[in-house]
Amino acid sequence: MSWEPIDPNNQSDTELIGDEPFDIISAALDKVVSCYQKDLGRKPATIELVKTFEHVLVPRFFETALEGESEALVSISFKTKKIAKRQKYRAGDFLKAQLADGRFVFGRIFEVERYGPMVGVYDSAGAEAPPLAELRRRKLIVKVFPIHKELMEERAWVVFGHLPIDDFDVRQPRGPIVISGTNEQLNAANCYYGLPHKERFNLTEYLNR
């Protein structure tokens, strides 16, 4: 099992998140959503999810949380914001995003699995709308690893084309499984091209030199 700081910008942070706890809570959330859909014919509202979790955690705070010895959990709050209609995506979609210097760079969703869409980035900085069949044969400069689905849905990378995944795609190099809410694929691409980027302790593991 791997553990990562909650804040990837602060690698000395002692508050950690792990892939196994993530999987357990993700599976539990799927079951909660299924209950609402089965009995009420809809997904739960945000406040319903938050209050369900609150009602479970509050009486068990003492036995489950590090702070439980000296603190009591009073409530859990949440905040939402309006966004454009969520972008849909699937394995085989081609993507584009802007590098720090304004040029476009192109990537691909190679798989969609429990950690999120698995995205790699091609050596394509500044390419002018390359044909998809040609683009898929280019070298990956950023290995295939998860991007948070919220980033995809909110168009941090924009879908612009699709080809089915083939055997060549399946053999593309894979990076580490890291849970992050930041756009690490684009950050790694900026690093590869020597553009401004945020330093990460494992950034070189994402790159396909």
DAFEN-V777468 format. One line per field, one symbol per residue. psi: psi as a letter, one per 30 degrees, with the letter a starting at -180 (. if undefined). burial: 1 if it has 16 or more other C-alpha atoms within 10 Angstrom, else 0. A space follows every 50 residues. Layout:
BEGIN
psi = ???
burial = ???
END
This chain:
BEGIN
psi = klkkkejffiffkfjlkleeeeeeeeeeeeeeeeeeeeefgllkleeeee eeeefeeefgeeffkeffeflkkelkllkllkllkkklllkfkklllklf gflklkakjfljafflkjklkljgkgkjikkeeeefflkkfkljlkkkfe eeeghekkkflkkkkaeeefgkkkaljkjkglifeeeeeeeegglklkkk fgefffki.
burial = 00011111000000001000000000000001010000000001000001 00010011001100000000000000000000000010101111111111 00011111111100111111111110000000001100111111111110 11101111100100100010001110011101011111111100001000 000001110
END
